[in-house]
């Protein structure tokens, strides 16, 4: 199944409290349960004003549906074509 990186512009994201991030996570997980097992949230990175979320999903459409139902921005959705890390250099 394809993996995607979603860039979400969210001004002040880096200033969100643990409780606020937990509420966002809970909302996201509730919508994922509604959409079924074909979409899975792997993890997210929080920066100063953005979230970068990694999902496994069959296509971009279901990712956009998740974003629309949750009121989350999905400014850029990019399919991961390959992965590498330092062990790749060996």
C-alpha positions in Angstrom: 0.0 0.0 0.0 1.4 3.5 -0.8 2.8 5.7 1.9 2.3 9.5 1.9 3.7 12.5 3.6 1.1 15.2 4.2 2.2 18.8 4.8 -0.3 20.7 6.9 0.2 24.5 7.3 -0.8 25.2 10.9 0.5 28.5 12.2 1.7 28.2 15.8 1.9 24.4 15.6 5.1 24.4 17.6 3.4 26.3 20.4 0.6 23.8 20.9 0.4 22.3 24.3 0.5 18.5 24.9 -3.2 18.6 25.7 -4.0 20.4 22.4 -1.9 17.9 20.4 -3.6 15.1 22.2 -7.0 16.5 21.2 -5.9 16.8 17.6 -4.7 13.2 17.7 -7.9 11.9 19.2 -10.0 13.7 16.6 -7.9 12.3 13.8 -8.1 8.8 15.2 -11.9 9.0 15.5 -12.2 9.9 11.9 -9.7 7.1 10.9 -12.0 4.6 12.7 -14.9 5.9 10.7 -13.0 5.6 7.4 -12.0 2.0 8.1 -8.7 0.0 8.0 -7.5 1.0 4.6 -6.0 4.3 5.9 -3.5 4.3 8.7 -1.7 7.2 10.4 1.9 6.2 11.1 3.3 9.4 12.9 3.7 13.1 12.6 6.4 15.7 13.0 5.5 19.1 14.6 7.5 22.1 13.5 7.2 25.8 14.1 4.2 26.3 11.8 3.5 22.9 10.1 2.7 19.3 10.7 4.2 16.7 8.5 2.1 13.5 8.8 3.0 10.1 7.4 0.1 7.9 6.3 -0.4 4.6 4.6 -3.4 4.7 2.3 -4.6 3.4 -1.1 -4.8 6.8 -2.6 -4.8 10.6 -2.0 -8.6 10.8 -2.1 -9.1 9.0 1.2 -6.4 11.3 2.8 -8.3 14.3 1.6 -11.6 12.9 2.9 -9.9 12.4 6.3 -8.7 16.0 6.2 -12.1 17.4 5.2 -14.0 15.5 7.8 -11.5 16.6 10.5 -11.1 20.2 9.3 -7.4 19.6 9.0 -5.4 21.3 6.3 -3.8 19.0 3.7 -1.8 21.5 1.8 0.5 19.1 0.0 0.1 15.3 -0.3 3.2 13.5 -1.6 3.5 9.8 -2.3 6.7 8.3 -0.9 8.6 6.7 -3.8 11.5 5.2 -1.7 13.0 5.5 1.7 16.6 5.8 2.7 18.7 6.2 5.9 22.4 6.1 6.8 22.5 2.3 6.4 21.7 2.9 2.7 25.2 4.3 2.2 26.9 1.1 3.2 
